[in-house]
Each structure stands twice: as structure tokens, then as C-alpha cells.
Amino acid sequence: MTSNFNRRQFFRQSLYSSVSFVSAAWWITGCSPSEKKKEYQLKSCQDLSEVSEVELAKRKQFAYETRASDPLKKCMDCKLFLPPRLDESCGGCSLFKGPVEAEGSCTYWAPLEA
């Protein structure tokens, strides 16, 4: 009987130790979701460092500009525009990957349907 009790005690202590170790490691490394959100938010909509060369070529092909030359043809009024998610400042586009300014524009602008 004593061996079963000791085995249970051993497994219980192992579980508690593992949970404590993982929690401490997570706390020390600072992996809180709010800090990751802050880091992401600080990135500019013009930061294209994570966009591939192929997608950059697409942006150029569609003549994307961060500020629309025609105020009636802004990305935010285009049906291809993907609005920013909660806590994000940049939107996206159905045509190419990467951040897109709501005030931007490109040659494939398509008006929103009413």
C-alpha cells in the first residue's frame, strides 16, 4: 500500500512542478499577449519587411499608393479592401498581401455596392 501512495505522491509532485516551471518560464520571457499586440501595433502600415518579393511586385503592378490621388477612389471605399481587425491600424487587400492604408488607392479600385 505504501508504494501506491508514494507513486501517487510522486506523480502529483511532478505535475505541480511541471506546471510551476512552465508558468515561471512564461512569466520570465514576458510572453503576454498584450505585449505582442503592442509590438504589432507599433509597426507602420508602410513596413513591408515581411512582404515577399512576389507580393511587392504585385503591389507595383497594381500601382498601389499610400495616399489616393483621387479622393473618390480610396481603398476604404473599395470592395476589395479588407478592413483592419480589432487593435490594428492597417487593412489589407484581396489582390495582394501586406499592409494597406485606408487612404490609399490602386488601379483596380472597385466601388462598394450600396
Secondary structure as UniProt FT lines:
FT   HELIX           2..29
FT   HELIX           33..42
FT   TURN            45..46
FT   TURN            49..50
FT   HELIX           53..61
FT   TURN            62..63
FT   TURN            71..72
FT   HELIX           75..77
FT   TURN            79..80
FT   STRAND          81..82
FT   TURN            86..87
FT   STRAND          91..93
FT   TURN            102..103
FT   TURN            107..108
//
